[in-house]
Amino acid sequence: MEAYPYKEIARGRVGRYEIELGELSTDTGPSPYSIVHMRPFACCVAFVEGRLAMVKQFRYSVSSWQLELPAGGIEDGEQPSAAAVRELREETGLVAREVFDLGMVYCSVGSTDEECHLFAMSCEKELVATNPDRGEQTELVLLTRKQIERMMDDGSLVYPPLYVAWVKLQRMGMLEELLWADPMSFGKHMA
């Protein structure tokens, strides 16, 4: 199967997004298509003494408070891992002790090219001052495995990067270690 030919018709910036309007040449005629270009972001799967660090944040796009992993945009010239460590500290006050790359995933390939760079982290239990971006209200929430899995099962936890990271950590044999074992042994599977 071959992809339909695509041509860009217009492009413009709206806030932090770049919107591209285009057209597909399909077998039945032209079909409009749009793409939202977004800055890549880093996402922290951070563990503190066997608990997963999440942030509670109001999301105007869905008009509700959401539980999310600490995350944020990667600045020009910034390494994704450095962005993850920075965002973790800014949003939660947690300081990463060890950082391991879990890879990159696309969040919504039907409409955007946004890349999510996932990082697993073990953290110091002491908090430092947070420094959220203007307009950002975050509250640190530490969840046990039982709480996370209950929320996954009942549908109240709807943050896709968490599901991807959870599966990756399980498949790598690291999830049990991060949730139950000595935090200083974190990463022995990464060698």
trRosetta pair geometry for C-beta under 8 A, 3 or more apart (Angstrom, degrees):
i j d omega theta_ij theta_ji phi_ij phi_ji
3 6 7.5 -36 142 -19 112 105
4 24 4.3 52 112 -173 137 106
4 25 5.8 -177 178 65 97 56
4 26 5.2 -30 -122 -87 145 63
4 31 7.7 12 139 40 165 118
5 24 7.2 139 78 -157 47 56
5 25 4.5 -1 63 38 100 116
6 22 5.6 33 -178 153 95 139
6 23 7.2 161 -151 81 57 41
6 24 5.5 -27 -97 -98 77 66
6 25 7.7 -147 -73 8 31 78
6 33 6.7 -62 -133 61 109 146
7 22 6.0 175 89 -159 39 96
7 23 5.7 -13 58 57 85 88
7 25 7.6 49 -2 -29 101 102
8 11 6.4 -2 -179 -45 125 107
8 20 5.8 -59 -131 -171 107 110
8 21 7.5 100 -161 78 65 47
8 22 4.8 -56 -106 -96 43 104
9 21 5.1 -56 64 106 104 91
9 22 5.6 163 2 -111 84 37
9 23 5.8 67 -40 -14 120 100
10 20 7.5 170 91 -154 49 47
10 21 4.6 9 56 50 90 111
11 18 6.6 13 -177 174 98 99
11 19 7.0 174 -149 89 53 50
11 20 4.8 -9 -104 -106 91 73
11 21 7.3 -158 -72 22 45 68
12 18 7.3 -175 99 -153 25 64
12 19 5.8 -13 64 57 73 93
13 17 7.1 157 -155 88 59 45
13 18 5.3 -35 -98 -101 71 71
13 19 7.6 157 -105 14 19 76
14 17 5.3 -16 68 69 83 97
14 18 7.9 151 23 -102 66 23
14 19 5.7 24 7 -12 113 119
16 38 7.6 48 128 -135 93 80
16 39 7.1 -64 171 3 105 113
16 73 7.9 -114 -175 -71 138 152
17 36 5.4 -31 -165 -163 124 100
17 37 7.0 137 -170 66 67 56
17 38 6.1 -29 -117 -89 80 81
18 36 7.4 135 73 -165 50 50
18 37 4.0 -23 70 61 104 111
18 38 7.8 -166 30 -66 78 38
19 34 6.5 -10 -172 -172 92 113
19 35 7.6 154 -159 81 47 49
19 36 5.9 -22 -104 -107 68 67
19 37 7.6 -151 -72 19 20 80
20 34 6.5 158 84 -158 56 61
20 35 4.4 -7 58 58 110 95
20 36 7.8 -163 22 -77 76 22
20 37 6.3 65 -16 -23 109 106
21 32 7.2 -28 -168 -162 91 99
21 33 7.9 142 -164 83 47 47
21 34 5.2 -23 -106 -104 59 91
22 32 7.6 136 85 -162 43 54
22 33 4.9 -32 78 74 91 92
22 34 6.9 156 24 -93 73 38
22 35 6.9 18 8 -1 119 101
23 30 5.0 -13 -176 -164 120 108
23 31 6.8 143 -162 69 67 40
23 32 6.0 -42 -103 -105 72 45
23 33 6.4 154 -104 21 18 88
24 30 7.0 143 74 -158 50 54
24 31 4.5 -20 60 62 102 98
24 32 7.9 -24 17 56 81 3
24 33 5.1 73 -25 -23 98 132
25 30 6.2 -31 -103 -98 55 66
26 29 6.3 -4 65 60 89 35
26 30 7.2 139 22 -116 82 13
26 31 5.0 37 -8 -8 126 120
28 31 7.9 58 73 -53 91 110
34 111 7.2 14 93 -147 82 82
35 111 6.9 171 -127 -176 45 42
35 112 6.8 130 -170 -105 68 35
35 113 6.6 35 179 -24 115 98
36 111 5.8 23 15 147 103 87
36 112 4.3 -34 70 -97 94 94
36 113 7.8 -161 87 15 53 69
36 114 7.6 -8 101 -34 97 103
37 112 7.3 168 -86 -150 19 75
37 113 5.7 -2 -120 38 64 115
38 41 8.0 -31 138 -22 112 100
38 112 5.5 14 3 -170 117 123
38 113 6.8 176 33 67 74 68
38 114 4.0 -4 66 -86 127 97
39 73 4.5 34 105 -146 132 114
39 74 6.5 -164 160 50 99 69
39 114 7.9 20 68 -124 33 83
40 73 7.4 113 84 -149 41 63
40 74 4.9 -12 88 28 91 123
40 80 7.2 -57 127 -99 126 107
40 104 7.9 -33 -151 -139 127 122
40 114 6.9 147 -106 -163 47 56
40 115 3.9 -18 -120 64 104 103
40 116 7.5 -165 -163 -69 77 23
40 117 6.4 54 163 -18 116 105
41 71 5.4 62 151 168 122 104
41 72 5.9 -148 -150 123 106 16
41 73 5.1 -61 -98 -92 86 39
41 74 6.1 -174 -112 -16 28 81
41 83 7.5 -146 -161 139 47 138
41 114 7.1 2 8 -174 99 102
41 115 7.4 170 29 87 55 61
41 116 6.0 -14 70 -113 88 63
41 117 7.1 -160 100 25 39 81
42 71 6.4 -170 93 -146 47 71
42 72 6.7 -12 53 61 80 58
42 74 5.6 97 -26 -71 97 96
42 80 4.9 155 -90 -169 110 75
42 81 7.3 166 -136 -87 141 16
42 83 3.9 146 3 99 140 106
42 84 3.8 -119 157 -65 129 75
42 87 6.0 172 81 11 103 138
42 116 8.0 126 -116 -164 17 54
42 117 4.8 -34 -108 72 66 105
42 119 6.5 5 -173 1 100 118
43 69 5.1 66 -175 97 96 130
43 70 7.5 147 -156 86 51 48
43 71 4.1 -10 -105 -102 70 116
43 84 7.0 -28 54 -115 20 102
43 116 5.3 12 -10 -174 130 99
43 117 6.7 162 19 76 77 48
43 118 5.2 -28 71 -103 105 61
43 119 7.0 160 80 23 52 73
43 161 4.8 -69 170 165 167 157
43 165 7.5 -135 116 -52 119 135
44 53 7.3 -24 118 81 113 113
44 69 5.7 -174 67 165 58 102
44 70 4.4 -12 47 71 121 97
44 71 6.5 -162 11 -73 75 61
44 84 5.1 139 -76 -170 87 93
44 87 6.3 -168 -21 89 120 105
44 88 4.5 116 -92 -78 169 105
44 96 7.7 -123 -139 -78 125 120
44 119 5.9 -26 -110 71 56 96
44 121 5.8 -23 -160 11 96 130
45 52 7.2 -41 -169 -142 70 104
45 69 6.0 -38 -82 -136 57 140
45 102 6.8 28 20 -11 135 152
45 118 6.3 27 -15 -173 115 96
45 119 6.7 -173 25 90 80 42
45 120 4.7 -36 78 -102 110 62
45 121 6.8 148 76 17 53 74
45 162 7.4 139 -106 -121 100 61
45 165 4.3 -175 -77 175 146 151
45 169 7.1 -150 142 -48 152 134
46 52 7.3 115 76 -159 51 56
46 53 4.2 -25 85 42 105 121
46 69 7.7 137 11 -159 83 93
46 70 6.5 2 7 30 128 120
46 88 5.6 116 -61 -133 151 128
46 92 7.4 -167 71 48 153 163
46 94 5.9 123 155 107 151 153
46 96 6.9 -103 -120 -95 114 88
46 120 7.9 157 -82 -165 36 42
46 121 4.3 -18 -109 68 76 111
46 122 7.8 144 -157 -106 65 11
46 123 5.2 43 -177 -35 108 127
47 50 6.8 18 -178 -97 109 11
47 51 6.7 149 -155 71 67 35
47 52 6.0 -37 -98 -95 71 52
47 53 7.1 -154 -85 -4 19 87
47 120 7.6 7 -5 -173 106 86
47 121 6.9 177 22 88 68 58
47 122 5.6 -33 69 -110 95 59
47 123 6.7 174 77 13 41 90
47 178 4.7 -167 -47 -179 169 103
47 179 7.2 -114 -136 -77 135 49
47 183 7.1 -168 112 -120 110 107
47 186 7.5 178 65 -107 127 136
48 51 5.5 -30 68 63 77 90
48 53 5.7 70 -5 -54 110 107
48 94 6.5 -113 -67 -126 127 132
48 122 8.0 128 -87 -167 41 56
48 123 4.8 -43 -83 69 86 112
48 124 7.9 -10 -123 90 98 25
48 125 5.6 120 -169 -105 105 68
48 142 6.1 -73 61 -122 117 127
49 125 5.7 36 -29 -92 116 119
49 183 6.6 -68 -91 -42 40 137
50 144 7.5 13 131 -125 94 74
50 145 8.0 -62 170 -23 88 98
50 178 7.4 143 -119 141 48 51
50 179 5.2 67 -156 -173 78 41
50 180 6.0 70 -126 -83 119 27
50 183 7.5 -115 -43 -64 65 100
51 142 4.0 50 134 175 139 101
51 143 6.0 149 -168 63 91 29
51 144 5.9 -52 -111 -79 87 51
51 179 8.0 76 -75 -134 26 70
52 142 7.1 153 71 -156 39 56
52 143 5.0 -28 60 62 93 90
52 144 8.0 162 16 -93 84 6
52 145 7.9 103 -13 -76 110 53
52 148 6.0 52 30 -69 141 139
52 179 7.8 -24 -43 -98 90 92
53 69 7.9 79 95 -143 71 65
53 70 6.5 -10 120 -12 109 115
53 88 7.6 72 100 -149 145 98
53 92 5.7 43 175 -141 131 162
53 94 5.8 -49 -118 -23 167 160
53 123 6.8 22 -21 11 143 154
53 140 6.4 -36 -155 -155 96 96
53 141 7.6 131 -159 73 47 48
53 142 5.9 -25 -96 -100 59 73
54 67 4.8 31 147 -177 140 96
54 68 6.3 151 -167 73 92 27
54 69 6.1 -67 -118 -90 74 41
54 70 7.5 -168 -142 -31 31 70
54 140 7.8 130 75 -159 41 48
54 141 4.9 -32 72 70 90 98
54 142 7.7 163 23 -90 72 25
54 143 6.0 15 7 -2 119 118
54 162 7.8 5 -103 -93 117 136
55 67 7.4 157 78 -151 36 53
55 68 5.6 -28 63 66 86 82
55 69 7.5 47 17 157 88 12
55 70 5.3 93 -21 -81 120 71
55 91 5.2 -53 -80 160 152 121
55 92 6.3 -121 -77 -73 103 93
55 138 4.3 -25 -167 -160 125 111
55 139 6.6 133 -160 61 67 41
55 140 6.4 -38 -102 -95 69 43
55 141 6.8 150 -110 17 16 88
56 65 5.8 11 -178 179 96 112
56 66 7.3 167 -149 82 53 36
56 67 5.7 -28 -94 -94 69 67
56 138 7.0 137 64 -159 50 54
56 139 4.4 -20 52 59 103 101
56 141 5.3 78 -31 -27 100 126
57 65 7.0 156 80 -152 24 67
57 66 5.9 -29 66 62 76 83
57 68 6.0 -37 30 23 118 118
57 136 7.1 -29 -137 -164 121 80
57 137 6.5 149 -134 82 70 66
57 138 5.2 -20 -82 -101 101 73
57 139 7.7 -178 -63 21 56 71
58 64 7.3 -147 -144 125 67 20
58 65 5.3 -45 -91 -93 64 65
58 66 7.6 119 -126 12 18 77
58 137 6.3 21 17 62 99 116
59 62 5.1 25 100 37 113 93
59 63 7.7 -56 93 -11 67 16
59 64 6.5 -8 54 65 87 58
59 65 7.6 124 11 -127 76 18
59 66 4.8 13 -5 1 123 127
60 63 6.6 27 -156 -80 40 52
62 66 6.9 73 63 -57 130 124
66 158 7.2 -83 -140 60 106 96
66 159 6.8 119 168 -68 112 103
67 141 6.3 -69 -128 60 109 147
67 143 8.0 59 -173 -40 145 142
67 151 7.5 -16 54 170 149 157
67 157 6.0 -51 71 -120 122 82
67 159 6.6 -108 97 -18 67 129
68 71 6.6 -85 149 18 116 111
68 159 4.8 155 -116 -110 65 146
68 162 7.8 -150 -150 -38 45 116
69 159 6.4 166 -4 139 81 145
69 161 5.8 -94 27 94 133 119
69 162 5.6 166 -38 -73 111 89
69 165 7.4 76 -70 13 159 153
70 87 5.5 157 151 132 96 95
70 88 4.9 107 104 -106 148 56
70 91 4.4 170 -136 72 105 137
70 92 5.4 -77 -78 -22 142 117
70 94 7.8 -156 -14 41 162 118
70 138 7.8 70 -110 -167 86 151
71 84 8.0 -26 -118 -120 58 71
71 87 5.9 12 -160 152 14 153
71 91 7.9 8 26 -9 33 163
71 116 7.6 -22 -147 -142 140 98
71 161 7.2 95 -73 53 150 163
72 83 6.8 -140 83 173 84 99
72 86 7.6 -90 66 98 127 94
72 87 3.9 180 25 -112 110 125
72 90 7.1 -13 -3 66 158 137
72 91 7.2 175 -34 -40 121 125
72 133 7.3 151 -133 -25 136 128
73 83 7.3 -100 115 -161 35 134
74 78 5.3 -158 -175 81 76 109
74 80 5.5 -41 -104 -101 140 64
74 83 4.3 -88 -110 -55 73 167
74 117 7.0 48 -54 20 136 133
75 78 4.1 74 60 -8 84 132
75 83 6.7 172 11 -97 75 110
78 82 5.4 -128 -174 82 90 117
78 83 5.1 97 132 -60 128 98
78 86 7.9 -52 -166 10 141 146
79 82 4.4 87 62 6 90 106
79 83 7.0 -157 90 -8 46 84
80 83 5.5 -55 -149 35 34 114
80 84 6.4 38 153 -24 67 102
80 101 7.8 79 93 -118 120 105
80 104 7.9 -92 -124 -83 169 104
80 117 3.9 -58 -166 123 140 167
80 119 7.4 168 135 -46 96 119
81 84 5.5 -49 -150 31 35 115
81 85 6.6 33 153 -16 65 103
81 99 5.5 116 -161 136 109 142
81 101 6.6 -70 -78 -76 110 94
81 117 7.9 -102 -57 141 50 131
81 119 6.0 124 -119 -99 71 146
82 85 5.8 -52 -149 37 34 110
82 86 6.2 34 152 -19 65 109
83 86 5.6 -56 -146 40 31 113
83 87 6.1 29 158 -18 67 108
83 117 7.6 83 67 65 122 130
84 87 6.0 -55 -143 38 26 107
84 88 6.3 32 156 -23 62 106
84 96 7.6 58 118 -55 93 156
84 99 6.7 135 91 -146 128 130
84 117 7.0 -111 -56 103 115 103
84 119 4.2 48 -170 32 170 144
84 121 7.3 179 142 -48 119 130
85 88 5.8 -53 -149 32 28 114
85 89 6.6 23 155 -13 62 108
85 96 4.9 -97 -121 23 89 136
85 99 6.3 -65 -67 -74 103 148
85 121 7.7 147 -94 -107 71 145
86 89 6.0 -63 -155 39 29 107
86 90 6.1 25 154 -18 67 112
87 90 5.6 -55 -139 40 32 111
87 91 5.8 10 170 -3 69 115
88 91 6.7 -70 -141 46 18 95
88 92 5.8 -39 -178 36 59 115
88 94 5.4 -69 160 76 100 99
88 95 7.8 134 113 -106 114 19
88 96 5.8 81 74 -45 156 103
88 121 6.7 -38 -92 55 163 167
88 123 7.4 -149 167 -98 137 128
89 92 7.2 -79 -118 57 13 74
89 93 6.7 37 -160 -123 52 18
89 94 6.6 -120 -93 70 49 49
89 95 6.2 42 -97 -92 101 60
89 96 7.8 -87 -49 -7 92 85
89 128 6.5 -9 -154 65 98 120
89 130 7.6 174 153 -122 52 55
89 131 7.3 11 124 29 87 100
90 130 6.3 69 174 -168 34 72
90 131 4.7 -70 -131 71 76 79
90 132 5.9 121 159 -90 89 38
90 133 7.2 44 161 -34 136 70
91 130 6.5 -4 177 -149 8 115
91 132 6.0 73 -104 -98 57 88
91 136 7.4 -78 -109 149 89 136
91 138 4.7 -33 -162 100 85 172
91 140 7.9 132 133 -77 74 82
92 127 7.5 -113 142 -130 72 105
92 130 6.6 174 70 -101 8 112
92 138 7.1 -82 -70 132 57 130
92 140 4.5 95 -143 -95 86 111
93 127 3.8 37 128 -169 122 99
93 128 5.1 -170 -164 62 77 50
93 129 6.3 -114 -117 145 103 4
93 130 4.6 -71 -57 -60 88 81
93 140 6.7 -75 33 -46 99 143
94 123 4.5 -9 178 -164 117 148
94 124 7.1 167 -165 58 70 71
94 127 6.4 -47 -76 -113 50 73
94 128 7.9 -178 -62 25 5 82
94 140 7.4 132 -32 -123 104 137
95 123 6.2 132 72 -158 43 86
95 124 4.6 1 67 30 100 118
95 126 7.4 -5 23 78 116 80
95 128 6.0 68 -49 -4 108 119
96 99 5.3 34 164 -63 142 100
96 121 4.4 -71 -129 -159 106 132
96 122 7.4 98 -159 70 66 43
96 123 5.7 -58 -103 -99 41 77
97 121 7.4 129 40 178 62 85
97 122 4.9 -48 58 96 110 89
97 123 5.9 163 -4 -120 90 18
97 124 5.7 125 -58 -47 104 71
97 183 7.7 76 57 149 149 115
97 186 7.8 101 87 54 112 143
98 121 6.6 167 83 -150 55 57
98 122 4.8 27 41 36 98 101
98 186 5.4 163 60 99 142 122
98 187 5.4 -105 154 -28 147 142
99 119 5.4 -6 -166 179 95 125
99 120 7.6 151 -156 80 45 48
99 121 5.2 -10 -102 -100 67 91
100 119 6.6 148 72 -162 41 71
100 120 4.7 -17 62 61 100 96
100 121 7.4 -177 21 -75 71 45
100 186 8.0 -149 -15 154 128 98
100 187 5.6 178 -60 -109 134 102
100 190 5.1 -116 -131 -97 133 153
101 117 7.7 -46 -143 -179 90 96
101 118 7.7 103 -169 86 51 62
101 119 6.0 -37 -102 -106 43 80
102 118 3.9 -56 72 106 114 107
102 119 6.2 -174 9 -95 92 22
102 120 5.5 93 -49 -21 117 92
102 165 5.8 54 130 -123 167 83
102 168 5.1 101 -168 118 114 153
102 169 7.4 -41 -116 -59 133 79
103 117 7.8 -137 128 -144 25 58
103 118 6.1 3 63 48 57 103
103 168 7.1 -158 31 -127 115 152
104 115 5.3 -12 -169 -171 119 107
104 116 6.7 148 -157 76 63 47
104 117 5.1 -28 -98 -97 85 66
104 118 7.3 175 -93 10 30 78
105 115 7.6 144 75 -157 31 60
105 116 5.1 -23 65 63 80 102
105 118 6.7 29 6 -20 102 117
105 161 7.0 168 59 -113 128 78
105 164 5.3 -65 -23 -166 167 166
106 109 4.7 59 124 -66 142 94
106 112 7.9 173 -173 94 97 78
106 113 7.3 -66 -132 -157 114 38
106 114 6.8 117 -153 77 68 60
106 115 6.4 -47 -95 -102 62 55
106 116 7.3 145 -116 14 13 87
107 112 6.8 -13 69 79 98 120
107 114 5.0 -25 29 90 116 114
107 115 8.0 -178 -11 -114 88 10
107 116 5.4 93 -57 -26 98 120
107 160 6.5 132 -144 76 80 138
107 161 7.4 -39 -102 -57 98 93
108 111 5.4 -19 131 47 112 92
108 112 5.2 51 76 37 97 102
108 114 6.9 31 37 43 83 112
109 112 7.5 -94 -103 64 21 54
109 113 7.9 50 -125 -101 61 44
116 161 5.2 -130 165 -96 151 122
116 164 7.9 115 95 55 133 151
118 161 6.2 178 -91 -168 108 106
118 164 6.7 -140 -62 104 156 113
118 165 5.1 -167 -162 -87 138 102
118 168 7.2 120 107 38 150 157
120 165 7.0 152 -75 -165 88 112
120 169 6.3 122 -92 -91 140 113
120 174 6.9 42 174 127 171 148
120 178 7.1 -95 -172 -93 123 149
122 178 7.3 -144 -85 -130 90 88
122 183 5.0 143 -157 -174 130 101
122 186 4.1 -174 -42 6 138 172
122 187 7.6 -101 -8 -23 120 103
127 140 7.7 -133 -112 0 136 168
130 138 7.2 -150 -173 71 151 111
132 136 4.0 -140 169 89 115 112
132 137 7.1 117 126 -87 168 20
132 138 5.5 168 -96 15 136 108
133 136 4.4 76 60 -6 78 130
143 147 4.4 -128 -164 89 95 127
143 148 5.1 113 130 -58 128 86
143 151 7.7 -50 -155 9 149 139
144 147 4.8 99 53 7 76 101
144 148 7.0 -141 95 -5 40 88
144 179 7.8 90 -165 -159 61 106
145 148 5.7 -57 -147 37 32 111
145 149 6.1 23 160 -13 68 109
145 179 4.8 49 -56 -159 123 147
145 180 8.0 -24 -17 -50 143 91
146 149 6.2 -59 -143 41 25 104
146 150 6.2 28 157 -21 62 109
147 150 5.8 -57 -147 36 27 111
147 151 6.3 22 158 -14 64 110
148 151 6.0 -64 -152 40 27 107
148 152 6.3 29 151 -21 65 106
148 157 6.9 37 -156 -56 60 172
148 162 7.9 -143 -157 171 114 130
148 166 7.7 177 153 -104 133 134
149 152 5.4 -48 -143 35 35 114
149 153 6.2 36 156 -19 65 106
150 153 5.7 -58 -150 38 29 111
150 154 6.2 8 160 -3 67 111
151 154 6.1 -59 -133 47 29 97
151 156 4.7 -84 -151 71 83 96
151 157 3.8 78 133 -25 111 113
152 155 8.0 33 174 -68 25 28
152 157 5.3 -45 -73 59 54 123
152 163 7.3 130 -130 -96 117 92
152 166 7.8 -65 -88 39 151 178
155 158 7.0 29 179 -72 64 96
157 162 6.8 -75 161 83 116 152
159 162 4.7 68 90 1 101 115
159 163 7.6 169 92 -11 57 84
160 163 5.7 -56 -154 32 44 111
160 164 6.5 39 155 -17 75 103
161 164 5.6 -54 -148 38 39 112
161 165 6.1 36 156 -17 71 108
162 165 5.8 -58 -145 41 30 108
162 166 6.0 36 155 -26 66 108
163 166 5.6 -51 -143 32 28 115
163 167 6.5 25 158 -15 62 105
164 167 6.2 -60 -154 38 28 107
164 168 6.3 26 152 -18 65 110
165 168 5.6 -56 -145 39 32 112
165 169 6.1 30 159 -17 68 107
166 169 6.1 -58 -148 38 25 107
166 170 6.4 26 153 -19 62 107
166 175 7.0 56 -160 -106 61 133
167 170 5.7 -55 -148 36 31 112
167 171 6.2 26 156 -16 66 109
168 171 5.9 -59 -146 39 28 108
168 172 6.2 20 157 -12 65 112
169 172 5.8 -59 -142 43 30 107
169 174 4.7 -91 -160 75 79 100
169 175 4.2 106 126 -67 105 85
169 178 6.6 -44 -171 14 136 141
170 173 7.8 35 174 -70 31 26
170 174 7.9 -93 -62 50 17 65
170 175 4.7 -6 -80 -7 59 141
172 175 8.0 118 61 -22 82 76
172 189 5.6 130 157 127 94 139
172 190 7.9 26 176 -78 135 68
173 176 7.4 -39 -176 29 57 103
173 177 7.4 55 138 -11 69 116
173 189 5.3 173 77 -110 101 154
174 177 5.3 -66 -157 45 51 116
174 178 5.7 46 151 -23 83 108
174 186 7.8 62 -160 -150 107 67
174 187 7.8 31 -128 -83 126 32
174 189 5.2 -132 -72 43 93 140
174 190 7.8 40 -85 -48 137 87
175 178 5.9 -60 -147 37 29 108
175 179 6.1 10 163 -6 66 114
176 179 6.2 -70 -143 46 26 99
176 180 5.7 -32 180 30 67 116
176 181 6.8 63 129 -20 74 107
177 180 7.2 -78 -119 55 13 75
177 181 4.4 -38 -146 32 57 132
177 185 6.3 -109 -165 100 115 106
177 186 6.7 148 135 -105 112 53
177 188 7.4 -142 -149 33 159 101
177 189 7.3 178 11 -10 156 117
178 181 7.5 7 -26 41 16 90
178 183 7.8 52 -140 -115 51 72
178 186 6.4 65 -98 -116 76 99
181 185 5.7 -60 135 58 123 127
182 185 4.8 79 78 -1 96 105
183 186 5.6 -4 -173 -31 56 114
185 188 5.4 -27 176 -24 83 122
187 190 4.5 -41 -163 19 77 123
187 191 7.6 94 149 -38 81 77
188 191 6.7 -28 -172 -5 42 111
